[in-house]
């Protein structure tokens, strides 16, 4: 089992195009490829996986993550996990 810090390190390496060989990269491409297929953006799983790899390689995922982080800061969210809990389980 990986620690949260290890997961962050792996994630950073993936989105900064520093890892395109590991099982983590392959699993991310598989999952993202399936999502692209379901969303109608890919004709089949294989093309969805290639598309996901391209998005990682060309920095599109990194750019999107940066935009999300900026949005969280704009709304004053220091810990996105806490905001998600509040949104999903609103309490007065």
C-alpha positions, 0 to 999 in steps of 0.5 A: 500500500502506498502512502499519500506522499508516494501517490502524490509523487507518482501523480506528479511524475505522470502529469509532468511527463516524467513517467511513460513506462510504469504500471501506473502510467499504463493504468492511468491510460487504461482508465482514462481511455475507458472514460474517453470511450464512454464519453464518445471521444474515442472510437475504441479502448485502444484509441482512447488509451493512445489519446490519454497518453498523448494528453499526458505527454503533451502537458494537457493534463498538467495544465488542467491540474494547474487550472483546478488548483488555481480555482481551489485557491480562488475559492479559498479552499486550502484542502480540496478534500474538505470542500468536497465533503462539505459539498457532498454532505451539506450540513447547516 
